[in-house]
Amino acid sequence: MARIQKLLKKLKSYMKIKAFMQHDLAALVASKVYYHLGSFSDSLTYALGAGQLFDVNSRSEYVDTIIAKCIDHYTTLRIHNLENPDEPEHIDSRLEAIVDRMFQRCLDEGQYRQALGIALETRRMDIFDKAIM
């Protein structure tokens, strides 16, 4: 466990170095390490930092779990913002990008029921409209 903590510390330090060109890769590795440690919240945080390297089209337990966590967190924020327009919570653009990529995957693969369900859950009527057209 100490070796893993040391690895995570090193990855985090790399991500802070502006000259380091592989921030996305370091974030993806950290996300996967946290995932395997069972720390899904931390895993999600670093998956957001992985940008396009976090591939929503990849079929794995890791990706499916992180996407589910993304959608759950996104749904919570969207509902809060709709119910509390005077006190909106910031929705991280990276979180929204992953959810949008997931919607696109559903539409591209003809999984319209899944897209509709997630659209209703997240109150995304724009996606709802796309899925029924």
PyMOL commands that set and color helices and strands:
alter all, ss='L'
color gray80, all
select helices_A, chain A and resi 2-16+23-37+40-49+51-53+61-83+93-108+112-122+125-132
alter helices_A, ss='H'
color red, helices_A
deselect
rebuild
show_as cartoon
